[in-house]
Amino acid sequence: MQLANMFKKGINLGKNEGSGKRMTSPEVPEGILKKCNACKAAIFTEDVKKGYYICPKCGNYFRVHAMRRIEMIADPDTFEAWDEGLTSGNPLHYKGYEEKVKMLQEKTGLDEAVVTGKAKIEGREVALAVCDGRFMMASMGKVVGEKITRAVERATQAKLPVIIFACSGGARMQEGIHSLMQMAKTSAALKRHHDAGQLYISVLTDPTTGGVTASFAMLGDIILAEPNALIGFAGPRVIEQTIGQKLPKGFQRSEFLLEHGFVDKIVERKELRQTLAQLVSMHEAGKMSQFTESSEGRTKRNLEENVGKDNTGLEEHRETPKAKSAWKRVQISRLKDRPVGSDYIDALFTDFAELHGDRYYKDDKAIIGGIARFHGMPVTVIAQAKGRNTKENIERNFGMPSPDGYRKALRLMKQAEKFARPIICFVDTPGAFCGLEAEERGQGEAIARNLFEMSGLKVPVLSVVIGEGGSGGALAMATSDEVWMLENSIYSILSPEGFASILWKDSKRAEEAAKVMKLTAAHLYQAGIVEKVFEEPEHLTVENMGGLTGEMDRSIQEFLKKYGALSTEELTEKRYQRFRNM
């Protein structure tokens, strides 16, 4: 909804009891006091402008002109416009089209439906393309496609990140097949930008539909969206007419796309500039080995936990198990108050930006992942996520990922490879989810694809088993340069209950199976399956994990120095031989 169209003059005050006539407020100077069409409240126009074009009463987002958008996110006086004055003519000789374009140019002050150029966001230079819905609903004709393509090409040559704000009704009907070709042209330009290892952030605003959704809008390395934005290929009206059904509430909105795995993050407008600056800074070119060897990379909580603690008693390798049976360690690995993946992310990394979705079907909450800093160095962090309580466990499917979770993890790994970020995985799952829908969406293929791709990733990959390491569901995040374990974690072909059920037809013999399976950290270290084992407190909880994470922090630094110094060929060959020799 455009700001110019969101208000109606006069404020309804109800009916006069005596006359029965409807009363209105006294006249106010034009443009000062308006009425929001969303919540019907009277609001000041200036308040809306100062408040990021959001209704201060109901929080409804209004559409923003391209230049206003640039003012919101770019450093003052840094925007330099590109490719102004381009025209497409009238390729179909559509009656009245040229006149309409000319009228809109005069009305909006724009030459076309997108503004492109170069700017700085918190001092970092980026290429920008911002669609403006006032100009034929920002439909993509030849000029829009040409301007975006030129901007991407210039960014590729100058090694600049690209940020595109999409707001469009799709292809421009008046230009027919010429408009359709812009989908391929913009996508091809973005492919070259991608192959050059450059960052592309797509920001979806209301509405983003049609050919724009089916081309540049959905091709971002990272895809952000504003709340409640309409996003879809076919418009709601077209879908309803086609299927003859009323669409459910929230269908094709930002939140719907986040749930279904197509958007990384929904960002409030007031936080968008800071979010973009953070993401751009985390993708600045630099060597992997450049990190600060100090405690600055840890969170405040982690530092406080380590004050006055002596970590010298923590051993790198535990060859002799303490007086705990294998079954006891299985039980400890499953304790409800044991730290989960998100606890290790909080303790070891800063500036964590969670990214969502597999870009195919769903955002599986059994796996969380994103970009963070380790002592200032950008890394990709992925964790199989159990919950901290029953509600969270149900939401995260008790840490049992679906195919969508493994595909999300792999998407983040490939993204890390593109930007030369090390990958750190935290493994904690009873096993991959084995439900009907998991089989329908290809659970086996998803796990196999992870093994296939992880074996050849061109960046260092570290996996740490922090709880249960169950079967292929764990291995799909542990095909790494090194695998570490906590002393009371387990890593096995399947659960002891499953092992006993398959071999002995009696799941009650799980305790006996645990002993036979040699699934403890000490056994696996002795067998050469894992490279490092960390000692735990007697009863590991979030409250006393500081000593453990302090040692883990130092070990990760050593890992990154060691593997960051290897060439790509040395790295991938070493990983191949690690598994080849097992």
C-alpha positions as CSV (number, residue, x, y, z in Angstrom):
1,M,0.0,0.0,0.0
2,Q,1.5,3.3,-1.0
3,L,1.6,6.2,1.5
4,A,-0.2,8.5,-0.9
5,N,-3.2,6.0,-1.1
6,M,-3.3,4.9,2.5
7,F,-5.3,7.8,3.9
8,K,-8.8,9.2,3.6
9,K,-9.7,12.8,4.5
10,G,-11.9,13.4,7.5
11,I,-12.3,11.3,10.6
12,N,-15.6,9.6,11.3
13,L,-16.8,10.4,14.8
14,G,-20.0,8.4,14.7
15,K,-23.7,9.5,14.5
16,N,-25.2,12.5,16.3
17,E,-27.8,11.0,18.7
18,G,-30.3,13.9,18.1
19,S,-30.1,14.3,14.3
20,G,-29.0,10.8,13.4
21,K,-26.5,12.4,11.0
22,R,-22.9,11.1,10.8
23,M,-20.3,13.6,12.3
24,T,-16.8,14.2,11.1
25,S,-13.9,15.9,12.8
26,P,-13.2,19.6,12.1
27,E,-11.1,20.3,9.0
28,V,-7.4,20.2,9.4
29,P,-4.7,21.5,7.0
30,E,-4.3,19.2,4.0
31,G,-1.7,16.5,4.5
32,I,-1.1,16.9,8.2
33,L,-3.6,14.5,9.8
34,K,-4.6,11.4,7.9
35,K,-6.4,8.1,8.4
36,C,-4.8,4.7,8.0
37,N,-6.8,2.4,5.8
38,A,-5.5,-0.6,7.7
39,C,-6.5,0.2,11.2
40,K,-8.6,3.3,10.5
41,A,-6.8,5.3,13.1
42,A,-6.0,9.0,12.7
43,I,-2.2,9.5,12.4
44,F,0.1,12.3,11.6
45,T,1.8,12.0,8.2
46,E,5.1,13.2,9.6
47,D,5.0,10.4,12.2
48,V,4.7,7.8,9.4
49,K,7.6,9.3,7.5
50,K,9.8,9.4,10.6
51,G,8.8,5.9,11.6
52,Y,10.1,4.0,8.5
53,Y,6.7,4.3,6.8
54,I,5.0,2.1,9.3
55,C,1.6,3.0,10.9
56,P,2.4,4.0,14.5
57,K,-1.0,2.6,15.7
58,C,-1.2,-0.8,14.1
59,G,2.3,-1.5,12.7
60,N,1.1,-1.8,9.1
61,Y,3.9,-1.5,6.5
62,F,3.4,0.9,3.7
63,R,5.2,0.8,0.4
64,V,8.3,3.0,0.1
65,H,9.5,5.0,-2.9
66,A,12.9,3.9,-4.2
67,M,14.8,7.0,-3.2
68,R,13.2,6.9,0.3
69,R,14.4,3.3,0.6
70,I,17.9,4.3,-0.4
71,E,17.8,7.1,2.2
72,M,16.8,4.6,4.9
73,I,19.7,2.1,4.3
74,A,22.6,4.0,2.7
75,D,25.1,6.3,4.4
76,P,24.2,10.0,3.7
77,D,25.3,11.4,0.4
78,T,27.0,8.2,-0.8
79,F,24.5,7.1,-3.4
80,E,25.7,7.4,-7.0
81,A,23.0,6.6,-9.6
82,W,23.8,4.4,-12.6
83,D,22.3,4.1,-16.1
84,E,19.7,6.9,-15.9
85,G,17.7,7.8,-19.0
86,L,17.3,4.4,-20.6
87,T,14.1,3.8,-22.6
88,S,12.6,0.6,-24.1
89,G,10.3,2.2,-26.7
90,N,7.2,0.2,-27.5
91,P,8.3,-3.2,-28.8
92,L,4.7,-4.5,-29.3
93,H,3.4,-1.1,-30.5
94,Y,0.9,-1.4,-27.7
95,K,-1.6,1.4,-27.9
96,G,-1.1,4.1,-25.3
97,Y,1.9,2.5,-23.7
98,E,4.4,5.2,-24.5
99,E,2.0,7.9,-23.3
100,K,1.5,6.0,-20.0
101,V,5.3,5.7,-19.5
102,K,5.7,9.4,-20.1
103,M,2.9,10.3,-17.7
104,L,4.5,8.1,-15.0
105,Q,7.9,9.6,-15.6
106,E,6.5,13.1,-15.0
107,K,4.4,12.0,-12.0
108,T,7.1,10.0,-10.2
109,G,10.3,11.8,-11.3
110,L,11.7,8.4,-12.3
111,D,12.8,7.3,-15.7
112,E,11.7,3.7,-15.0
113,A,10.5,1.3,-12.3
114,V,14.0,0.6,-10.8
115,V,16.7,2.8,-9.5
116,T,20.3,1.4,-9.6
117,G,23.6,2.7,-8.4
118,K,26.4,2.5,-5.9
119,A,26.3,3.4,-2.2
120,K,27.8,2.7,1.2
121,I,26.2,1.0,4.2
122,E,28.1,1.7,7.4
123,G,31.2,2.5,5.2
124,R,31.0,-0.6,3.0
125,E,30.4,-0.1,-0.7
126,V,27.6,-2.0,-2.3
127,A,25.7,-2.0,-5.6
128,L,22.0,-1.3,-5.2
129,A,18.9,-1.9,-7.3
130,V,15.6,-0.7,-5.8
131,C,12.2,-1.3,-7.4
132,D,9.5,1.4,-7.1
133,G,5.9,0.2,-7.2
134,R,4.6,3.6,-8.3
135,F,5.9,2.9,-11.8
136,M,3.5,0.4,-13.3
137,M,3.7,-1.7,-10.2
138,A,7.5,-2.1,-10.8
139,S,6.7,-4.6,-13.5
140,M,9.9,-5.8,-15.3
141,G,10.1,-4.5,-18.8
142,K,13.3,-4.2,-21.0
143,V,14.6,-1.2,-19.1
144,V,14.2,-2.7,-15.7
145,G,15.9,-5.9,-16.8
146,E,18.7,-3.9,-18.5
147,K,19.3,-1.7,-15.5
148,I,19.5,-4.6,-13.1
149,T,21.7,-6.6,-15.5
150,R,24.1,-3.7,-15.9
151,A,24.3,-3.1,-12.2
152,V,25.1,-6.7,-11.5
153,E,27.7,-6.7,-14.3
154,R,29.4,-3.6,-12.9
155,A,29.3,-5.1,-9.4
156,T,30.9,-8.3,-10.7
157,Q,33.7,-6.4,-12.3
158,A,34.2,-4.1,-9.3
159,K,33.9,-7.1,-6.8
160,L,31.0,-5.5,-5.0
161,P,28.1,-7.1,-3.1
162,V,24.7,-6.7,-4.8
163,I,21.5,-5.8,-2.8
164,I,18.2,-5.8,-4.7
165,F,15.0,-4.6,-3.2
166,A,12.2,-6.4,-5.1
167,C,8.7,-4.9,-5.3
168,S,6.9,-5.9,-8.4
169,G,3.7,-7.2,-10.1
170,G,5.9,-9.4,-12.3
171,A,6.5,-9.2,-16.1
172,R,5.3,-6.2,-18.0
173,M,2.4,-7.2,-20.2
174,Q,2.7,-4.3,-22.6
175,E,6.2,-5.6,-23.6
176,G,5.2,-9.2,-24.0
177,I,7.9,-11.7,-24.8
178,H,10.6,-9.0,-24.5
179,S,9.6,-8.7,-20.8
180,L,9.8,-12.5,-20.4
181,M,13.4,-12.5,-21.7
182,Q,14.5,-10.2,-18.8
183,M,14.0,-13.1,-16.4
184,A,16.7,-15.1,-18.2
185,K,19.0,-12.0,-18.7
186,T,19.0,-10.9,-15.0
187,S,19.4,-14.5,-13.8
188,A,22.4,-15.1,-16.2
189,A,24.1,-11.9,-14.9
190,L,23.6,-13.1,-11.3
191,K,25.1,-16.5,-12.2
192,R,28.3,-14.7,-13.3
193,H,28.3,-12.6,-10.2
194,H,27.9,-15.9,-8.2
195,D,30.7,-17.7,-10.0
196,A,32.9,-14.7,-9.2
197,G,32.4,-15.4,-5.5
198,Q,30.5,-12.2,-4.8
199,L,27.6,-11.7,-2.4
200,Y,24.0,-11.1,-3.5
201,I,21.3,-10.2,-0.9
202,S,17.7,-10.2,-2.1
203,V,15.2,-8.2,0.0
204,L,11.6,-9.1,-0.7
205,T,9.0,-6.4,-0.1
206,D,5.3,-6.1,-0.7
207,P,4.4,-7.3,-3.3
208,T,7.0,-9.5,-5.1
209,T,5.2,-11.7,-7.6
210,G,5.3,-13.2,-11.1
211,G,8.4,-13.2,-13.3
212,V,10.4,-11.2,-10.7
213,T,9.8,-14.0,-8.1
214,A,10.8,-16.5,-10.8
215,S,14.1,-14.8,-11.5
216,F,16.3,-12.4,-9.7
217,A,14.2,-12.0,-6.5
218,M,14.7,-15.7,-5.4
219,L,18.3,-16.1,-6.4
220,G,20.0,-14.4,-3.4
221,D,22.8,-16.0,-1.4
222,I,20.7,-14.6,1.4
223,I,17.1,-13.8,1.0
224,L,15.5,-11.3,3.5
225,A,11.9,-10.3,3.6
226,E,9.8,-7.6,5.3
227,P,7.0,-8.7,7.5
228,N,3.7,-9.7,5.9
229,A,4.9,-9.0,2.4
230,L,3.0,-10.7,-0.4
231,I,5.5,-13.1,-2.2
232,G,4.5,-15.6,-4.8
233,F,4.7,-16.6,-8.5
234,A,1.0,-16.6,-9.3
235,G,-1.0,-13.8,-7.7
236,P,-3.7,-14.8,-5.1
237,R,-6.5,-13.8,-7.5
238,V,-5.2,-15.9,-10.3
239,I,-4.8,-18.9,-8.0
240,E,-8.3,-18.6,-6.6
241,Q,-9.8,-18.3,-10.1
242,T,-7.8,-21.3,-11.3
243,I,-8.6,-23.7,-8.4
244,G,-12.0,-22.3,-7.5
245,Q,-11.1,-22.1,-3.8
246,K,-10.5,-19.4,-1.2
247,L,-6.9,-19.2,-0.1
248,P,-6.1,-19.6,3.6
249,K,-5.1,-16.6,5.7
250,G,-1.4,-15.8,5.5
251,F,-0.9,-17.8,2.2
252,Q,2.0,-16.3,0.2
253,R,3.1,-14.0,3.0
254,S,6.6,-13.6,4.2
255,E,5.9,-15.8,7.2
256,F,4.5,-18.5,5.0
257,L,7.7,-18.5,2.9
258,L,9.9,-18.6,5.9
259,E,8.1,-21.7,7.2
260,H,8.4,-23.4,3.8
261,G,12.1,-22.8,3.5
262,F,12.4,-20.0,0.9
263,V,13.4,-17.1,3.0
264,D,16.4,-16.8,5.3
265,K,15.1,-14.2,7.7
266,I,12.2,-11.8,8.2
267,V,13.6,-8.4,9.2
268,E,11.7,-5.4,10.6
269,R,12.2,-2.3,8.5
270,K,13.9,-0.4,11.4
271,E,16.5,-3.2,11.7
272,L,17.2,-3.6,8.0
273,R,20.1,-1.3,7.6
274,Q,22.0,-2.8,10.6
275,T,21.2,-6.4,9.3
276,L,22.5,-5.6,5.8
277,A,25.6,-4.0,7.3
278,Q,26.3,-7.0,9.4
279,L,25.8,-9.5,6.5
280,V,28.0,-7.4,4.2
281,S,30.8,-7.2,6.8
282,M,30.7,-10.9,7.3
283,H,31.4,-11.5,3.6
284,E,34.3,-9.2,3.2
285,A,37.2,-11.0,1.5
286,G,40.0,-12.2,3.7
287,K,42.1,-15.2,4.5
288,M,40.6,-18.0,6.6
289,S,43.5,-18.0,9.1
290,Q,42.9,-14.3,10.1
291,F,41.3,-14.5,13.5
292,T,42.3,-13.0,16.9
293,E,43.7,-15.5,19.3
294,S,42.1,-14.1,22.4
295,S,39.0,-14.3,24.5
296,E,37.3,-11.5,22.5
297,G,35.5,-14.0,20.3
298,R,33.5,-15.4,23.2
299,T,30.2,-14.2,24.6
300,K,30.0,-12.5,28.0
301,R,28.4,-15.5,29.6
302,N,31.3,-17.8,28.4
303,L,33.9,-15.4,29.8
304,E,32.1,-15.1,33.2
305,E,32.0,-18.9,33.5
306,N,35.7,-19.2,32.9
307,V,36.8,-16.7,35.5
308,G,39.0,-18.4,38.1
309,K,38.6,-21.8,36.6
310,D,41.6,-24.0,35.9
311,N,41.2,-26.0,32.6
312,T,44.5,-27.8,32.8
313,G,42.8,-31.0,33.9
314,L,41.0,-31.3,30.6
315,E,42.6,-33.9,28.5
316,E,42.7,-33.9,24.7
317,H,42.5,-37.6,24.4
318,R,40.7,-40.0,26.8
319,E,42.1,-43.5,26.1
320,T,40.9,-45.1,29.4
321,P,37.2,-44.9,30.2
322,K,36.2,-43.8,33.7
323,A,34.2,-46.3,35.7
324,K,31.0,-45.8,33.7
325,S,29.5,-48.5,31.6
326,A,28.7,-47.9,27.9
327,W,25.0,-47.9,28.7
328,K,25.5,-45.3,31.5
329,R,27.1,-43.0,28.9
330,V,24.2,-43.6,26.5
331,Q,21.9,-42.5,29.3
332,I,24.0,-39.4,30.1
333,S,24.1,-38.4,26.4
334,R,20.3,-38.3,26.5
335,L,19.8,-36.3,29.7
336,K,17.3,-33.5,29.4
337,D,19.4,-30.9,31.0
338,R,22.5,-31.6,28.9
339,P,23.6,-28.6,26.8
340,V,22.2,-28.5,23.3
341,G,23.6,-27.2,20.0
342,S,22.4,-23.6,20.5
343,D,24.1,-23.5,23.9
344,Y,27.5,-24.2,22.2
345,I,26.8,-21.6,19.5
346,D,26.0,-19.0,22.3
347,A,29.1,-20.0,24.2
348,L,31.7,-20.1,21.4
349,F,30.6,-17.6,18.8
350,T,29.5,-14.0,18.5
351,D,27.2,-12.2,16.0
352,F,25.3,-15.3,15.1
353,A,22.9,-14.6,12.3
354,E,20.6,-17.6,11.8
355,L,19.6,-18.4,8.3
356,H,16.5,-20.5,7.5
357,G,15.2,-22.9,4.9
358,D,16.3,-25.4,2.3
359,R,15.0,-23.4,-0.7
360,Y,12.8,-26.5,-1.7
361,Y,10.1,-27.1,0.8
362,K,10.6,-26.3,4.5
363,D,12.6,-24.8,7.3
364,D,13.4,-27.8,9.5
365,K,13.9,-26.6,13.1
366,A,15.7,-29.8,14.0
367,I,18.8,-28.1,12.4
368,I,19.8,-24.6,13.1
369,G,22.6,-22.8,11.2
370,G,23.9,-19.6,10.0
371,I,26.9,-17.2,10.0
372,A,28.8,-16.2,13.1
373,R,32.2,-14.9,14.2
374,F,34.9,-16.9,15.9
375,H,37.4,-14.5,17.4
376,G,36.3,-12.0,14.7
377,M,36.6,-14.5,11.9
378,P,33.4,-15.3,9.9
379,V,32.5,-19.0,10.1
380,T,29.4,-21.1,9.2
381,V,27.9,-22.9,12.2
382,I,25.4,-25.7,12.0
383,A,23.9,-27.7,14.8
384,Q,21.4,-30.5,15.1
385,A,19.1,-29.0,17.6
386,K,17.3,-30.7,20.5
387,G,15.1,-28.6,22.7
388,R,15.7,-27.3,26.2
389,N,12.2,-28.4,27.3
390,T,9.3,-30.6,26.1
391,K,7.7,-27.8,24.0
392,E,11.0,-27.1,22.2
393,N,11.7,-30.8,21.7
394,I,8.4,-31.2,20.0
395,E,9.0,-28.1,17.9
396,R,12.5,-29.5,16.9
397,N,11.3,-33.1,16.5
398,F,13.6,-34.2,19.3
399,G,16.6,-33.4,17.2
400,M,15.7,-35.8,14.4
401,P,16.1,-34.0,11.1
402,S,13.9,-34.4,8.0
403,P,15.3,-34.3,4.5
404,D,14.7,-30.5,4.5
405,G,17.1,-30.1,7.5
406,Y,19.9,-31.9,5.7
407,R,19.3,-29.9,2.6
408,K,19.3,-26.7,4.7
409,A,22.6,-27.8,6.2
410,L,24.1,-28.5,2.8
411,R,22.9,-25.2,1.4
412,L,24.7,-23.4,4.2
413,M,27.9,-25.5,3.7
414,K,28.0,-24.7,0.0
415,Q,27.4,-21.1,0.8
416,A,30.4,-21.3,3.2
417,E,32.5,-22.9,0.5
418,K,31.7,-20.0,-1.9
419,F,32.8,-17.4,0.6
420,A,35.8,-19.4,2.0
421,R,34.3,-19.7,5.5
422,P,35.3,-22.7,7.7
423,I,32.3,-24.9,8.8
424,I,31.8,-26.1,12.3
425,C,29.0,-28.6,13.0
426,F,27.6,-29.8,16.3
427,V,26.1,-33.3,16.1
428,D,23.4,-34.4,18.5
429,T,20.6,-36.6,17.1
430,P,19.1,-40.0,17.8
431,G,19.0,-40.4,14.1
432,A,17.4,-39.1,11.0
433,F,13.6,-38.8,11.2
434,C,12.0,-42.0,9.7
435,G,8.4,-40.8,9.1
436,L,6.2,-41.2,6.1
437,E,6.7,-37.6,4.9
438,A,10.5,-38.0,5.3
439,E,10.5,-41.0,2.9
440,E,8.2,-39.1,0.5
441,R,10.7,-36.2,0.3
442,G,13.8,-38.4,0.0
443,Q,15.5,-38.9,3.3
444,G,18.0,-41.3,1.9
445,E,18.9,-39.1,-1.0
446,A,19.3,-36.1,1.3
447,I,21.8,-37.9,3.6
448,A,23.7,-39.4,0.6
449,R,24.0,-36.0,-1.0
450,N,25.5,-34.5,2.2
451,L,28.1,-37.3,2.3
452,F,28.9,-36.8,-1.4
453,E,29.2,-33.0,-1.2
454,M,30.9,-32.7,2.2
455,S,33.7,-35.1,1.1
456,G,34.8,-32.5,-1.4
457,L,34.1,-29.2,0.3
458,K,37.0,-26.8,-0.3
459,V,37.0,-25.3,3.2
460,P,37.9,-26.8,6.6
461,V,35.1,-28.8,8.2
462,L,35.0,-29.7,11.9
463,S,32.3,-31.8,13.6
464,V,31.8,-32.2,17.3
465,V,29.5,-34.9,18.7
466,I,28.0,-33.2,21.8
467,G,25.3,-35.8,22.7
468,E,23.9,-38.6,20.6
469,G,25.5,-39.4,17.2
470,G,22.9,-41.7,15.7
471,S,23.6,-43.5,12.4
472,G,23.6,-41.8,9.0
473,G,21.6,-39.0,10.5
474,A,24.8,-38.0,12.4
475,L,27.3,-38.9,9.7
476,A,25.5,-36.5,7.3
477,M,27.0,-33.7,9.4
478,A,30.2,-35.4,10.3
479,T,32.0,-36.2,7.0
480,S,34.6,-33.8,8.2
481,D,38.4,-33.2,8.4
482,E,38.2,-34.1,12.1
483,V,35.5,-35.4,14.4
484,W,35.6,-34.6,18.1
485,M,33.5,-36.0,20.9
486,L,32.6,-35.2,24.5
487,E,33.5,-38.1,26.8
488,N,29.8,-38.9,27.5
489,S,28.6,-38.6,24.0
490,I,28.0,-41.6,21.7
491,Y,28.4,-42.3,18.0
492,S,27.0,-45.5,16.5
493,I,25.5,-47.3,13.6
494,L,22.1,-46.9,15.3
495,S,20.6,-46.8,18.8
496,P,21.3,-49.7,21.2
497,E,17.6,-50.4,21.3
498,G,17.6,-50.7,17.5
499,F,20.7,-52.8,17.4
500,A,19.3,-55.3,19.9
501,S,16.0,-55.3,18.1
502,I,17.5,-56.1,14.7
503,L,20.2,-58.7,15.8
504,W,18.5,-60.3,18.8
505,K,14.8,-59.5,18.2
506,D,14.7,-58.0,21.7
507,S,15.0,-54.2,22.2
508,K,15.1,-54.8,26.0
509,R,18.7,-56.0,25.6
510,A,19.8,-52.4,24.8
511,E,22.3,-52.3,27.8
512,E,24.0,-55.4,26.5
513,A,24.0,-54.0,23.0
514,A,25.7,-50.7,24.1
515,K,28.6,-52.7,25.4
516,V,28.9,-54.8,22.2
517,M,28.7,-51.7,19.9
518,K,31.7,-49.9,21.3
519,L,30.0,-46.6,20.8
520,T,31.7,-44.5,23.5
521,A,34.1,-41.7,22.9
522,A,37.0,-43.6,24.4
523,H,36.4,-46.7,22.2
524,L,36.0,-44.5,19.1
525,Y,39.2,-42.6,19.8
526,Q,41.1,-45.9,20.2
527,A,39.6,-47.1,16.9
528,G,40.8,-44.0,15.1
529,I,37.2,-42.9,14.2
530,V,37.6,-39.6,16.1
531,E,40.6,-37.3,16.7
532,K,39.8,-35.7,20.0
533,V,37.8,-36.3,23.2
534,F,36.9,-33.7,25.8
535,E,36.5,-34.5,29.5
536,E,33.2,-33.3,31.0
537,P,32.1,-32.3,34.5
538,E,30.5,-35.1,36.4
539,H,27.0,-33.7,35.4
540,L,27.4,-31.4,32.4
541,T,24.8,-28.6,32.3
542,V,24.7,-25.1,30.8
543,E,25.7,-23.7,34.2
544,N,29.0,-25.5,34.4
545,M,30.0,-25.9,30.7
546,G,32.4,-23.0,30.8
547,G,35.5,-25.1,31.4
548,L,34.6,-27.4,28.6
549,T,33.9,-24.6,26.1
550,G,37.1,-22.8,27.1
551,E,39.1,-25.9,26.1
552,M,37.0,-26.4,23.0
553,D,37.6,-22.7,22.0
554,R,41.4,-23.2,22.1
555,S,41.1,-26.5,20.2
556,I,39.1,-24.8,17.5
557,Q,41.7,-22.1,17.1
558,E,44.4,-24.8,16.6
559,F,42.2,-26.6,14.1
560,L,41.6,-23.5,12.1
561,K,45.3,-22.6,12.0
562,K,46.2,-26.1,11.0
563,Y,43.7,-26.7,8.2
564,G,43.5,-23.0,7.1
565,A,47.2,-23.3,6.1
566,L,46.5,-26.2,3.7
567,S,45.9,-25.7,0.0
568,T,42.5,-26.7,-1.4
569,E,44.0,-29.8,-3.0
570,E,45.8,-30.8,0.3
571,L,42.6,-30.2,2.3
572,T,40.3,-32.3,0.2
573,E,42.9,-35.1,-0.3
574,K,43.5,-35.3,3.4
575,R,39.8,-35.6,4.1
576,Y,39.4,-38.2,1.4
577,Q,42.2,-40.3,2.8
578,R,40.7,-40.0,6.3
579,F,37.7,-41.9,5.3
580,R,39.5,-44.0,2.6
581,N,41.6,-45.6,5.4
582,M,38.7,-46.5,7.7
